[in-house]
Amino acid sequence: METSPAVEQARAVLAAGLAPALKRSDAPAFGCFPVYSPFELYRAAGLLPVGLMGAGGTVDIVHADARFQSFVCSIAKSSLELGLQKRLAGMEGEVFHSICDFARNLASVFRRNFPTMHIEYIHLPQNAPGPEIEDYLVSEFRRVMAGLEQRLGRRVEDAAVGAAIREYNRPRRLMRELYAMRAKEPERISSSELFPLVRCGTLLPPDEHARILEAAKGEFAARKARRMDRVKVVVEGAFCELPPQGLIETLEGAGCYLVDDDFCAGWRWFSTDVPEGPDPVRQLARAWLERGRATSTRYNPDKPRHKDLVRRVREHGAQAVLFMPAKFCEPALFDYVVYRRELEKENIPHLLVEFEEKMWTFERTRGEVETFVESLLFDVRMGIGMGGTGWGTHSGTWTSGDTGWRNTELQCTRPRARRCRTGTTGSPRRRRAAPRPPTS
């Protein structure tokens, strides 16, 4: 597959890290911790929203361990370590919201250790239904705007918020189009290419990000590629801490087409453009409530996240789900129970693969994923588990861990109900054909 210049440009942005954004003279950088943040409000205040998404394994944890317990996710520790090593010098402030206990406490830790920064904590609604929720969220957004006005000494106008909404709608629209292209023709655009294209937007102004995405879209549309014998999967659980680039490449090399994922979920939060209207702050709040993603960090009984995952699997023609929670990510690991129950009910195979920021060796993961993929491809070739509507009669749970395979029983629904069990190495034991009777 030929190299995309736009992808190379995105990778160069990621390789440079936060430093260029911190040195920009046109707009001071304002850090946004995952998952979602109202970037339009900060942009309207003349700031550059950038993702505070950990160090990605580029720093050694020297000081942050003294501020947190040992069972804290990598992104919380490495984000704090960046500040303690003075690598966030020049950043105007940081904003956090209620993802988990660690993220909630991280705001207080930042405020205590970096008193010159403007530290904001957004209280996003936890009970989505109800007419009063929209009014609450509007008041919360305006409280954030008032804090920025006091900090910067200038007013944040509603007209500027409307302009920022239009500015961010463009790269979000292009990301949706690229995701749709990958879902339809995964051989044309690989996830190892799409990942840096999306992630570089956490470090760039929206107009610069849109130009890179626009160029990539044209390059991918002109690309000729051949479909490989791979399994289409949906990735779920990496909505906050991002996996290493090498892990995504490993998944593809092990035989997966990633047709949907939740990487950089906050930067792709809305299912459609945020509408423009006379009250842009209210439009933004309403879009968060009505057009937002279903994730583990948001409770919405009108859009249950386990039902939404099944919908995405069916919509994209996926054959399995890969759960990819970061180690010690409580929201993702808690929700795995809910997701697993729903997927088993819907007869959708799934595999659990944990990761962390500084993960650098992927051989074991590759072996586990290859075994999972080969088992599914074997059933395709044998005509097992395939119905008129596609995958839907083959279910199972594969769980990878440091001590080998656990709970690795596959329940295969077939004309004759037979059970396939995995050995300690994860290799499925296939039933041998009965010996033929001797001929006379």
N, C-alpha and C positions, 0 to 999 in steps of 0.2 A: 504494500500500500504506500502510495507516494506521500511525502511529507507535506503538511499544510503550513504555509507561511503564517497564517493567522494563529494556528496552534503554537508554533514556535514563538511567536510574539507573546502569547499568553503565558507560556512557560517562562519566558524571560522576565515577565512582570512578577511571577511568583518567586523566581530565583532571587530577585532583588529584595523581596520582602517588604516590610513596613517602611524602611528607610526613605525611599523616594517620596512616599505620601507624607511623612513627617517633615520633609524639607520643602514642601510646596509653599510658595509665597502667596498664591491666589486664594487659598482657603485652608485654614487650620484643620488638622485631622481630628476627628471625633470618633473614638473607639466604640464599636457596637458588639457586645457579647451575644452569641447565638441564644435563642433561635431567631425570633422575630424582633425587629425594632422599626419604629416609624421613621425611616431614613429621610423622608420628605420634609419632616419638621426641622431636622438638623441642616439639611441642604438649604431650606428657606432662610435659615439663620446665617447663611454664608459659610457654613462648615463643610468639610468633606467627610462623610461617613465612611469609615473603614472597618473591616471585620477584625475584631480581637478574637482570633480563633486558634490561640495557642501558638507554640513555636515550631510545631511540626518536626520535632526532633533536632532542631538546630542549636539548642542550648542545653547545657547540663543543669539539672536541678541542684542548686547549691544552697539557696536561701529559702525557697518557698516551702521546703519540708518542715521548717520550724513554725510555719503558720497554719499547716493543715495536718490532718491525720494521714496515716499511711494508705488508707483505703479511699482515696480521692482520685477522681478521673484525671488523666494527663492534661487535658485542656485547661482545667482550673489551675493546676500547679504551674504549667509552663507560661500561661498568660501572666500570672503574678510574677514569675521569675523574670520575664521580660522587663517589667517595671523595676524590680529590685536591682537588676543589672543595668538600669538607666538606658534601656533600649527603647523606651517610650517617651524619651525627652522630646518635647515639642508637641505632644498630643494635648489638645485642649481639655479633654475629659473622657469619661467612659460612661456607658449606660448599660444597665443590667435589668433583667426581669426574672420572674419566678419560674425557672425551669425545674430546679431541684433545690435541696437544702444547701448544697455547696455553692451554687450560683447566687443564691440569696445572701449567703454569708460573704461571698467574694466581694460584693458591693461594699460592705462594711470594712472589710480588710483593705480594699483599695482606698477608701476614704481615710482610714487611719494612717496608712503608709505613704499616701501621696496627697497631702493636704492642699497643694496648689492646684490640683486637678478639680474639674467640675464633675462630680460623681452623681449620676442620676439613677434612680430605680423606678421603673415603670410597673405599676400594679395593673396588669392586664386582667380583665374579668375572668373569673374561674367558673361562673355560671352563665353560659352563653344565652340561653333563651330568656325572653322577657323584654317588654318595650323599654324598660328603664335602663337596660344594659347599654344601649347606644348612647344615651345621654351621659351615663357614667364615663364611658370611654372617651367621649368628646371632652368632658371636663378634665379627664386625666391627661389627654394630649395637650390641652390648653395650659394645664399646670406645668407640663414639661416646657412648653413654649415660654411661659413666664419666667421659669428658671434660667433659660438661655438668654432671655432679654436682660435679666438682671446681671448675668455673668458678662455678656458682651457689650452692654450699654447701648443697645439699639433695639428697635421694635421689630418683631417678626410678623410681617404682614400676611394676611390671608391670601392675597394675590401671589405672593412668593411661594406659598404652600401649593397653590394651584399650578404654578409653573414647574415646581419640583415634581408634582405628580405626573405631569406630561413628560418631564425629563426621564423619570424612572419607568414610565410605562413602556418606553421604546425598548430598552434592553430586556425587560421582563417578557415582552411580546416575542422578541427574537429568541430568547431561551426556550419559550414554549414551542416555537416553530422548530428549533433544533431538536428538542426532545421528541416532538412528533415525527420528525424525519428519522431519528434513530429507532423509534418504536416500529415504524413501518419498514425501514430498510436498515437493520442494524449492521449489515455488512458494509454500508456506505460510510458510516461514522462510528468510530469505536468510542467506548466509554473512557478509555485512557486519553482520548483527545477531547471529548466533551467536558470532562472533569476540570482540566485547567482553564478551558474557555469560560466556564461558569465561575470558577473560584477566583479568577483574576479580577472579576467585577467587584470583589470585596476590597480591592485596593485602588480602584480607579474611579474617576468621575463617571457618571452614567453615560455621557456622550462619548467618551473615549472607549468605554466598554462596548457600547452599541456599534461603534465602527469596527471593532475586532470581530464581534459576532456577525455583523453583516458580511464582512469579508469571508469568514469561515463558512457561512451559509452558501455563498456562491461557489466556493471551492469544493464543498461537499456535493453540491448539486451536479457539478461537472465531473465528479469522480466516477470511475467505472470499477465495480467490485463484484465479486462472485460470492454467493451465499455459501457458508461453510456448514458442516454437519455439527451444529452446536445446539445447546439448550437455551431457550429464552427464559430469563429469570427477572424477577422484581426484587430489588434490594430495599430493605426496610431496617430502620434502627440507627442510621448514621446521620440523624438530623441535627446533631450538635457538634460533637467532635468529629473531625473528618478523617477518613482512613488514609494511610500513606498511598502515594501514587503507585508504588510497587505492588500493593495489594490488589488494586484494581486491574493492573496489568496481569497479575497472577490469575485472577478470576477468569479473565478473557483467555489467557493461555491454557487454562484448564478445561476450556470448552464451553464457556458461558457467553451468551449475548445478554448484556444488561439493557433491558428495554425500558426500565423505569427505576428511579431511585429517589431518595430524599436527601441527597447531598446539598449543602447550602440552602436548606429549606426556607430560611427566612428571606433570602434574596430572591426566591421564586415563590413567595407566599401566595400570591393571588392567582386564581384560576383564569381570570380575564383582566383586562385593563381596569384600573381604578377609574370610575366615572368622573367626569368633570362636572362641576356644578357651582352654584352661587356660594355654597358653604363648603370649601374644600376639606376643612378639618373634619366635618361631619361625613363627607363622602369617604374619607380615608377610614374613619371609624366604622362606617357601615360596611365598607369593603372587607375590613378585617373580620367582621362578624359573619358576613354572608358569602364571601368569596375566598375565605382563607383555607389553608390546608388542614387536613385531619392528621394530627401528630400526637405523640405521647405527652406533649407538654400542654395540651389543650383539651378540656372536657367539653364536648358538644353532643348532647343526646340526639339532636336532629341529624347529626352526621357522624355516627359511630365509627371510630377509626378502624376497627376490625372489619366492619362491613365495607368500608372504603378501600381497604387493602384488597379484599376479594374482588371488588369492582375493578380496580386497576389491573389485577391479574387477568381477569376475563377480557377487559377492554383492549389490553395490549397483546393478547394471545400468548401469555407467558405460561410456561410449563411447570414452574416451581418458584419458590420464594427463598431468598437468602437473607437470614436475619444477621445483621452486622452491627451489634451494639458495641460501643467502646467498653473496655473493662471498667467496672465500678460505675457504669451509667445506670443509676437506679430507675429513671423513668422507662428506659428501653427494656431493661431486664424484667421489671414488674409487668410491663405490657406483653412480654413474650408469652406469658401464660394465657392471656386473652386471645392473642393472635393465633397461638398454637391450637387452642380449642376450636376456633372458627375455621382454620385451615383444614383440620382433621375432619370437621363436619362437612366441609366442601370438597374433601378428597383432593387436596392440593399438597404435593410433596414440599418439604422445606428442610433447610439445613441451617444450623446455628454456627456462626463463625465470629468469634470475638477478636478485637484488635486494639491496639493502642498507638499513640502518636509515634513513639520511637521504635516501633516494630521494624526490623530491618531484614529478617530472614523469613522466607515464605514457603520453604520446601514442604513443611508439614501441612500447611494450609492447602498448598497445591495438590498434594496427594489426597487429602480429604475431599476436596471439591471434585477432583478427577473421578474418584470412586463414585461419588454421588451422581455426576453427570453420566458416567458410563452405565450406571444402573438404569437411569431414565432412558438413555439412547437404546439400550438393550431391549427395553420394553417396547419402544417405538418400532424397532426392527422386527420384533416378534409379534407385533400387533396387540400387545397387552396394554390395557389401560387407555386405549383410544376408542372414543365413541364418536357419534355423529357430530357432537359439538366440540370435539377436541378433548383435551385432558380434563378428566373429571371423574374417573373411576379408579384412580390410583392414588393412594394416600400414604403418608408415612412421615416419621420424624427421625431426622438424623442429627445427633448432637456431638460436636467435636469438642475435645477437651485436652488438657495436658496429659492425662493418663490414658488416652486412647478413646475409643468410641464408647459412649454410654447411651442407653435407651435407643439402641440402633435397630429396632425391629421395624420392618416394613410390612404393613398389611396390604396385600395386593388383592384387589377385588377382581376376580376373574370368573369365567363360566363355572369352573370348579374352584371353590374358595381354597386357595393354597397360600401358605405363609412362607415368605423368604426371610431368612435371618442372616445377619452379618456376623462375620467372625471378628476376632479381636483386632484385626488389621483394617476392618471396614470393607473387605472384599465380599460381595454377595456370594453366597453358596448357591449355585444353580443345581436344580434337581436333574439328575442324569436320567436319560431315557431308559426304560426297562429293557433288559437284554432280549434279543429276539430268540424265539424257540429254535432249537436245532432242526435243521432240515434233514430229511431222510435221503 
